[in-house]
Amino acid sequence: MDVVMLSRLQFAVAVFFHFIFVPLTLGLSILLAYMETRYVMSGDEMWKRQVKFWGKLFLINFTLGIVTGITLEFQFGTNWSRYSQYVGDIFGSLLAIEATVAFFLESTFIAVWHFGWDRVGKKMHCFAIWMVALAGNLSALWIILANGWMQNPVGYVLRNGRAELEDFLTVVQNPYAWGMYMHTVSSAWMLGGFFVLGVSAWHLLRGSHTDFFRRSFRMAAPFTLAMVLAVAAAGHHQGANVATLQPAKLAAMEAQWETEKSAPFHLLLLPDVENESNSVQALSLPGMMSWVAYGDTQAEIRGLKDFPSEDRPPVAATFWSFRLMLLLGGIFMLLALLAVVQRSSARICPCLLKALVWALPLPYIAIALGWAVAEIGRQPWIVYNLMRTSDAVSPVPGSSVLVSLIAFIAVYSALGLLDIMLLRTYARKGPEA
């Protein structure tokens, strides 16, 4: 039993399950803050009903997200103790700020918001949900600054056999981390928009609470389209960071084996990893990959063969995760655009409504694929070009990790099913009278 692979699988299970809840929390919090602001400014009771209905779904998701997130940080001590010993001076400071500042701020104001109806003034209550939204997105920032440091380590010095923090400001200003943050948060807000559209579409198909869900549909459609465009822009920007700072990851994402100037983007591509080539390569856009990566159609793209085999990321997993993510992005663009076009129609096209309902899981899958590209594409490094994943695990027997991995899968599967069941039940019930 390979303790490295088992530890990686356990952390992947914990992270992916936890990140089922995070993006909906981030996206819905922004939409709830907007709805309540409309209620306070207009006095329209319909907006209050909107806040209470979507707020119930938000609280279900938030609560289960906390449960799945608590165990993550403990794994740095149980499964990755050598990593923690080597870089804990840097990584730990960022996680500590997230927990003591952002998370406690979010938890405090979510209590004020949840229990404060008719107990505090309207403006104070609205302020509370804005603070929840701010703190939640601030929490995501500190987590991603920590992950971004692993992707592009800066502001440190090697001393006493470990990496120690030298310049905290440089760590906070890490351009790779900020690119990750913009891409992650915009995708979470997009997911929140599609969640509102999907639930609204389900009710509109059945003719239940039509006025209520027409309003939520009209509100969410332009927001979702704006976020789809923001995700695309942030992804393009982050692609340039990857090209500059992690060229091996870029080569794996595009199955680029040979170093090439004016590298094309192939719409149809089938990598042949064993032979270090592509068995299918068609519908090429000349110079497009070079332009996307460097803003210059004549720029040189380094191929995988330029890197030692032991320093290359897993090509197939990175490539297919990236391609599927791009495909889903195109679907999101089409659905969001159609929703905006149809939002004011007397009768929204039933085919579009059905598509939005069936598309509810797709943003979750796209976000998971994005993280797969980021994390698998970084291998074999846990801290890029500084520490290998194989050197970071705890000195524990593989059997112990296997037992905990099975336990994690069982518990998290139960929590995931519980979340789906509760969200489905209360979403189908509709707003309270």
Secondary structure, DSSP 8 states (H G I E B T S, - for coil): --HHHHHHHHHHHHHHHHHHHHHHHHHHHHHHHHHHHHHHHH--HHHHHHHHHHHHHHHHHHHHHHHHHHHHHHHHHHT-HHHHHHHHHHHHHHHHHIIIIIIHHHHHHHHHHHH-TTTS-HHHHHHHHHHHHHHHHHHHHHHHHHHHHHHS--SEEEETTEEEES-HHHHHT-HHHHHHHHHHHHHHHHHHHHHHHHHHHHHHHHTSSHHHHHHHHHHHHHHHHHHHHHHHHHHHHHHHHHHHH-HHHHHHHTT--S-EES--EEEEEEEETTTTEEEEEEEEETTHHHHHHHS-TT-EE--GGGS-GGG---HHHHHHHHHHHHHHHHHHHHHHHHHHHHTT-SS--HHHHHHHHHTTTHHHHHHHHHHHHHHHTTTTEEETTTEEGGGTS-S--HHHHHHHHHHHHHHHHHHHHHHHHHHHHHHHH-S--
